[in-house]
Amino acid sequence: MVEVLLDRIDGQEVTIVESDCIPDSPTENSPVNEKLSPIQEFYNGQSIFITGGTGFMGKLLIEKLLRTCPGVTSIYLLVRPKKGKDVHQRTEEIFDDTVSVFKF
């Protein structure tokens, strides 16, 4: 489940996206019980705040963190209105887009 929270900071609407799709207690076969890479160890149990998450690189970063770092506690996104779209529309676009993975 993804939860979108709205707040106003200095007159600007700010969106905070929270996801609880990460299990609280890992199962026996989950990747958390396997040896973690240095990057996975660094992000294990951490909350991450991302600005620019609606851009190309931001979307790739979010996808990569969700896919490869199962120990991330929360990912917070700062989303602001842009090009006539409010924060709700821009947030929905993040989850509507698909990320293509190319393997060479």
Protein Blocks (a to p, Z undefined) as FASTA:
>chain_A
ZZdddddeehiacdddddfkbcfbdcfklmklmccdfklmmmgopacddehklmmklmmm
mmmmmmmmmmbmbdcdddddeehiafklmmmmmmmpccddddZZ
